[in-house]
């Protein structure tokens, strides 16, 4: 009985992974453009996805999806940041369609000149990401619905 349950779980896991990869392959991101914003972190929110909001030097608020960059953001949460990002349309299966999203490509601190670059920076472990998320939750106010 235990072997059957384990077999079922493994098959379900691989099927889910395969379907997830298939959805990504069938629905690639549609890149609209790239921009840069200089500002400070003002909020952090978790739900189906994690987001941070930044208030620019001009007072405009923007919300970004976050992933591997979460630890860099937690370490530099009180600094002025230079964020390069892509405006895209991404397929979200929850909404069964494409929706606009802002995806961070690189982050630099304006004072210490530390830098995080997507796909070239060291990827934090899940434990590290959870700790970094805890730091952001504790120090930044939650944002309103994204």
QUIQUI-V137790 format. One line per field, one symbol per residue. ss: DSSP state (a for helix, b for strand, c for the rest). psi: psi as a letter, one per 30 degrees, with the letter a starting at -180 (. if undefined). burial: 1 if it has 16 or more other C-alpha atoms within 10 Angstrom, else 0. A space follows every 10 residues. Layout:
ss->???
psi->???
burial->???
This chain:
ss->caaaaaaaaa aaaaaaaaaa aaaaaacccb bbbbbbbbbb bbbbbbcccb bbbbbbcccc bbbbbbccca aaaaaccccc bbbbbbbbbb bbccccbbbb bbbbbbbbbc ccccbbbccc cccccaaaaa aaaaaaaaac bbcccc
psi->eeeeeeeeee eeeeeeeeee eeeeefilkj kelklkkkak kflkkkbelk lkkkklffgk kkkkklcffe eeeeegfglk kjkklkklkk kjfefhlklk kkkkelkkkf efhlkkkkgf lkklleeeee eeeeeeeffk kkllk.
burial->0000000000 0000000000 0000000010 0000001111 1111110000 1111110000 0011111111 1111011011 1111111111 1000000100 1111111110 0000010000 0001000010 0110111001 010000
